Amino acid sequence: MHIADHCNLNCAYCSHYSPLSKAKFVDIVQYENDFKRLAELGADKITHLRLMGGEPLLNGEIPNIVRIARECFPQCKIQIVTNGTLLLKQSEEFWNACSKYNIGIYISYYPINLDYEAVKALALKHKIKLTYDNGATDRTMAKFELDLEGGQDCYEAFRKCGAANSCANLRKGKIYQCPTSANIDIFNEYFSQNLELSQKDYIDIYEAKCMDEIFEFLCNPAPFCRFCTNGGTVSEWRTSRKEISEWAAQKT
């Protein structure tokens, strides 16, 4: 779940469209209501929850955000997924909240200057589990290209999708199969596009009767899959120029 849509690193090809987003934080009332509803549907069936973005550490309400998450999901593994650049600037209140509510910190690797040893020392001091993204050392970034005409085979796109069944996104009371569909409104607004979502592209948690209904939805292709090219490519990491070619497949 995004707690901030925008970012401070602005990577090209970002599948969450964070470089294109205006400064925007999660509505805390919506956030709490959504988590309470998910807990009603089956808190024991959610084993892993990630608070992310964008860059989640831009959100100054994290102490309250993690408290709500832990109260709703007492047994769940909860992590803040961050690029790490703001960790050394966090307040003692932040570190104490993460420690009190048993919140892990997951640092996604990017080829930037980051004092990992200092971060590790802070995490160790507060007894917080710190995880790195496989200790990667390359300068690459995954690039998931969109077919703006929506001409892809949904089943093939879903079958080859790295996000399907591994990166479901909760946004404003609805669960999507991937960050691409969950955040396509950011892409559409910035580039004046109209990659449409239908009611079959998400499941409303307030209409779902049980968690198994949500799992069933996540196990099948959605109509929006037609906008995703099969597979994907690997490109050199760089900051975004906010050009549509960073996200849209080029016509041949």
Phi, psi and omega in degrees: 000131175291135166249355170208132179277328184270174186217167177250002181251325172057061180286138171298148175074006183306123183285354176262356179062029183297324178297338183267351187277144167289162176299116185208128179249158177298143173285118189295328178291314177300316180304309182294318179297318181295318180291323177296320179294317177298321179296323177298320182290334178153076181300328182288347181265358175255115186257342186214125182230131180243128175261117191212201180199216028043200175246108186297333183286355172288341182274115183284357182264016185304318179306318178287323181298315181287329176298313180299315181301315182290323179294326180281327184231077187295335184256356189280148171281118183242131180229147166265123180261117189222157172279352172088349187295336183255003185298319183287351179259002183284150182284165175297329178299319178300308183295321180294322179294317179298322179291313183299320185260013176054057180255123177278161176239125181246118180262117174284135183281134169221150182283070181230165177280117179216128181280083183299325182295320178293321177296316179300320180296319178294316180297319179295319179301321183262007177058047180251133179287123182248129181237139177253157180281074174061013179061031184299149180232004181274178182241046183247163180216134177292139181235110179258108188271143178264140169267103186296340180268354177065043184257013183274157176282118184302317184291320178292317180298317180293320182297325183266000187283128178283343181270335182300130180064013177223347184217048176297140184242133174260126181212117176050050175081006181231145177252129179247159183284341186201164178293333180300307180289324182295329187242016184297339178298329178293314178297313182301315183294317185292319185257009180054047178256175181218060175280101193280142170258141174251174179292349177270359181268359179206169174234130181280121184290343179274347176258336178296141183269338181199167181293328179297329177295322177292317179298321179297318177300316184291342183274000186230151178300151175250157179306328182296340180303340181294344179271354184257125178291147182295129178084241184154176180228169176244126181236162179292135180293138174200170175280156187284142170261003180058043176257142184298335180295343178289338184238339185254136177294141181276138178290144178244000000 
